Amino acid sequence: MTEAAMSRWTDEELRELITLWPTHSVSQIVKRLHRPRWAIRSKAKRLRLDGLSPHNPSEDVQADNPPKRRPPQSKMLPRSPRADP
């Protein structure tokens, strides 16, 4: 099997993912399960764990302070063509 092809998830890995998801960041789970970030996120989504956000302190701060939206730009009126002298 090549490095690009991933092995099937074992029952133990699935139990660990389900247990760790609410309390650990995706990065921590990646290190623990030795799987790529995309594999962890995809499996969590397929297991419908995505409704439960993984614990990630930096994302928690961003969630408490969402970025402010820029005010809408005023629409400029089309210029009338200039008459050449």
C-alpha positions, 0 to 999 in steps of 0.5 A: 500500500502506498503512503497516499492510500490510507488504511481503513479506520479501526473500531479503536480509532473510531472510538478514540476519535469520538471520545477526543473530538469534543475535548481536543483540537484537530491538531491534537487528534492528528498527532494521537491517531497519526492520520492527516488533518483532512482524514480526521475532519472528513471522518468526523463529518461523516460520523456527524461529529461536526455539530460538536465543535472540537476543542480549540482555544484559539478558535474559541476566542475567535468565536467570541469576537467575530470579525466586524463586517465592513460597512457597505461601499456606496455605489458610485453613479455612472459618469456621464461622458465628457464632451471634448472641447 
